[in-house]
């Protein structure tokens, strides 16, 4: 009997070890869900746009869209989530356009028509290349750029925002880190030991110096609300927390009016803060 128990335990331990090894080897497939086919474009919702090639520092060519708003509007640098591609974000592009904002949205390496395969370091290179495209090729000032990220894209956006000085930062449905989120979904695995793609968003929060809006739904079934709360509490002022309703992928639609109005108010305040910072000091030339 004792021998049977020992054999059973050894078999269970072996299977557990094989599972952990498989997760370690295949973690990119569990984190990134790219879709290659571009299913629609901004033209399908009546918006003019420009297809934009973006070259990264390590020689990967990305594809993105620049959707202009009338006049010299601020630009949203849009970092999307871990599934699909830029063609699945038309509703958000339309919302930003209605708010009077231009949009640069890009696909990470391995997504849509972008070259390469995704990994954490690569996504950081990708967003840095998109920022550089706006600054160096379009000659857009940093304080005319709003960095926006949703879900995994919020981790990418936070990484960039900690290194640059944009007008404002919006992090939506963000997790504190990939390790902490993975541990909640897979408590029976040593996720922290297995994970190579860390995406430690929480560590970036004190380094972000621009006005920050954290958006999270209490109904989020993938990234629990306490992640958004922890990010907000770790961030420096000025900051705001917007609680919405709806699921991880549709909260901004379920809470459409509240979401739109809150973004408009936040961005107006960020614009006012920018204007005050550039106004001449009274009594000085």
QUIFEN-V916960 format. One record per residue. N is the residue number from 1. RES is the residue in one letter. D_LAST is the distance of its C-alpha to the last C-alpha in whole Angstrom. Layout:
BEGIN
n:N res:RES d_last:D_LAST
n:N res:RES d_last:D_LAST
END
This chain:
BEGIN
n:1 res:X d_last:92
n:2 res:X d_last:90
n:3 res:X d_last:89
n:4 res:X d_last:89
n:5 res:X d_last:86
n:6 res:X d_last:84
n:7 res:X d_last:85
n:8 res:X d_last:83
n:9 res:X d_last:80
n:10 res:X d_last:80
n:11 res:X d_last:80
n:12 res:X d_last:77
n:13 res:X d_last:75
n:14 res:X d_last:75
n:15 res:X d_last:74
n:16 res:X d_last:71
n:17 res:X d_last:70
n:18 res:X d_last:71
n:19 res:X d_last:69
n:20 res:X d_last:66
n:21 res:X d_last:66
n:22 res:X d_last:66
n:23 res:X d_last:63
n:24 res:X d_last:61
n:25 res:X d_last:62
n:26 res:X d_last:61
n:27 res:X d_last:58
n:28 res:X d_last:56
n:29 res:X d_last:59
n:30 res:X d_last:58
n:31 res:X d_last:54
n:32 res:X d_last:53
n:33 res:X d_last:55
n:34 res:X d_last:54
n:35 res:X d_last:55
n:36 res:X d_last:55
n:37 res:X d_last:56
n:38 res:X d_last:53
n:39 res:X d_last:54
n:40 res:X d_last:52
n:41 res:X d_last:48
n:42 res:X d_last:46
n:43 res:X d_last:47
n:44 res:X d_last:50
n:45 res:X d_last:48
n:46 res:X d_last:46
n:47 res:X d_last:43
n:48 res:X d_last:42
n:49 res:X d_last:41
n:50 res:X d_last:41
n:51 res:X d_last:43
n:52 res:X d_last:41
n:53 res:X d_last:43
n:54 res:X d_last:41
n:55 res:X d_last:42
n:56 res:X d_last:42
n:57 res:X d_last:42
n:58 res:X d_last:45
n:59 res:X d_last:46
n:60 res:X d_last:47
n:61 res:X d_last:46
n:62 res:X d_last:45
n:63 res:X d_last:45
n:64 res:X d_last:43
n:65 res:X d_last:41
n:66 res:X d_last:38
n:67 res:X d_last:38
n:68 res:X d_last:35
n:69 res:X d_last:34
n:70 res:X d_last:32
n:71 res:X d_last:29
n:72 res:X d_last:26
n:73 res:X d_last:28
n:74 res:X d_last:28
n:75 res:X d_last:31
n:76 res:X d_last:33
n:77 res:X d_last:35
n:78 res:X d_last:38
n:79 res:X d_last:40
n:80 res:X d_last:44
n:81 res:X d_last:47
n:82 res:X d_last:50
n:83 res:X d_last:52
n:84 res:X d_last:52
n:85 res:X d_last:49
n:86 res:X d_last:47
n:87 res:X d_last:49
n:88 res:X d_last:50
n:89 res:X d_last:46
n:90 res:X d_last:46
n:91 res:X d_last:46
n:92 res:X d_last:43
n:93 res:X d_last:41
n:94 res:X d_last:42
n:95 res:X d_last:41
n:96 res:X d_last:37
n:97 res:X d_last:37
n:98 res:X d_last:38
n:99 res:X d_last:35
n:100 res:X d_last:33
n:101 res:X d_last:32
n:102 res:X d_last:33
n:103 res:X d_last:36
n:104 res:X d_last:37
n:105 res:X d_last:40
n:106 res:X d_last:42
n:107 res:X d_last:45
n:108 res:X d_last:46
n:109 res:X d_last:48
n:110 res:X d_last:52
n:111 res:X d_last:51
n:112 res:X d_last:51
n:113 res:X d_last:51
n:114 res:X d_last:49
n:115 res:X d_last:51
n:116 res:X d_last:52
n:117 res:X d_last:53
n:118 res:X d_last:51
n:119 res:X d_last:50
n:120 res:X d_last:47
n:121 res:X d_last:46
n:122 res:X d_last:46
n:123 res:X d_last:44
n:124 res:X d_last:41
n:125 res:X d_last:41
n:126 res:X d_last:41
n:127 res:X d_last:38
n:128 res:X d_last:36
n:129 res:X d_last:37
n:130 res:X d_last:37
n:131 res:X d_last:33
n:132 res:X d_last:33
n:133 res:X d_last:34
n:134 res:X d_last:31
n:135 res:X d_last:29
n:136 res:X d_last:30
n:137 res:X d_last:32
n:138 res:X d_last:30
n:139 res:X d_last:27
n:140 res:X d_last:26
n:141 res:X d_last:23
n:142 res:X d_last:25
n:143 res:X d_last:23
n:144 res:X d_last:25
n:145 res:X d_last:28
n:146 res:X d_last:30
n:147 res:X d_last:33
n:148 res:X d_last:36
n:149 res:X d_last:40
n:150 res:X d_last:43
n:151 res:X d_last:46
n:152 res:X d_last:46
n:153 res:X d_last:43
n:154 res:X d_last:41
n:155 res:X d_last:42
n:156 res:X d_last:41
n:157 res:X d_last:37
n:158 res:X d_last:37
n:159 res:X d_last:38
n:160 res:X d_last:35
n:161 res:X d_last:32
n:162 res:X d_last:33
n:163 res:X d_last:32
n:164 res:X d_last:29
n:165 res:X d_last:26
n:166 res:X d_last:27
n:167 res:X d_last:25
n:168 res:X d_last:28
n:169 res:X d_last:32
n:170 res:X d_last:35
n:171 res:X d_last:38
n:172 res:X d_last:42
n:173 res:X d_last:45
n:174 res:X d_last:44
n:175 res:X d_last:47
n:176 res:X d_last:46
n:177 res:X d_last:47
n:178 res:X d_last:50
n:179 res:X d_last:53
n:180 res:X d_last:52
n:181 res:X d_last:53
n:182 res:X d_last:56
n:183 res:X d_last:57
n:184 res:X d_last:57
n:185 res:X d_last:59
n:186 res:X d_last:61
n:187 res:X d_last:62
n:188 res:X d_last:65
n:189 res:X d_last:63
n:190 res:X d_last:61
n:191 res:X d_last:58
n:192 res:X d_last:56
n:193 res:X d_last:58
n:194 res:X d_last:59
n:195 res:X d_last:56
n:196 res:X d_last:54
n:197 res:X d_last:51
n:198 res:X d_last:49
n:199 res:X d_last:46
n:200 res:X d_last:45
n:201 res:X d_last:42
n:202 res:X d_last:42
n:203 res:X d_last:41
n:204 res:X d_last:38
n:205 res:X d_last:37
n:206 res:X d_last:35
n:207 res:X d_last:33
n:208 res:X d_last:31
n:209 res:X d_last:28
n:210 res:X d_last:27
n:211 res:X d_last:28
n:212 res:X d_last:32
n:213 res:X d_last:35
n:214 res:X d_last:38
n:215 res:X d_last:41
n:216 res:X d_last:45
n:217 res:X d_last:48
n:218 res:X d_last:50
n:219 res:X d_last:53
n:220 res:X d_last:52
n:221 res:X d_last:55
n:222 res:X d_last:54
n:223 res:X d_last:51
n:224 res:X d_last:52
n:225 res:X d_last:49
n:226 res:X d_last:49
n:227 res:X d_last:47
n:228 res:X d_last:44
n:229 res:X d_last:44
n:230 res:X d_last:44
n:231 res:X d_last:41
n:232 res:X d_last:39
n:233 res:X d_last:40
n:234 res:X d_last:39
n:235 res:X d_last:36
n:236 res:X d_last:32
n:237 res:X d_last:30
n:238 res:X d_last:29
n:239 res:X d_last:32
n:240 res:X d_last:35
n:241 res:X d_last:39
n:242 res:X d_last:40
n:243 res:X d_last:44
n:244 res:X d_last:46
n:245 res:X d_last:50
n:246 res:X d_last:52
n:247 res:X d_last:53
n:248 res:X d_last:51
n:249 res:X d_last:51
n:250 res:X d_last:50
n:251 res:X d_last:48
n:252 res:X d_last:45
n:253 res:X d_last:48
n:254 res:X d_last:50
n:255 res:X d_last:47
n:256 res:X d_last:45
n:257 res:X d_last:44
n:258 res:X d_last:43
n:259 res:X d_last:41
n:260 res:X d_last:40
n:261 res:X d_last:38
n:262 res:X d_last:37
n:263 res:X d_last:35
n:264 res:X d_last:33
n:265 res:X d_last:32
n:266 res:X d_last:31
n:267 res:X d_last:29
n:268 res:X d_last:27
n:269 res:X d_last:26
n:270 res:X d_last:25
n:271 res:X d_last:23
n:272 res:X d_last:22
n:273 res:X d_last:21
n:274 res:X d_last:19
n:275 res:X d_last:17
n:276 res:X d_last:16
n:277 res:X d_last:15
n:278 res:X d_last:13
n:279 res:X d_last:11
n:280 res:X d_last:8
n:281 res:X d_last:8
n:282 res:X d_last:8
n:283 res:X d_last:7
n:284 res:X d_last:4
n:285 res:X d_last:0
END
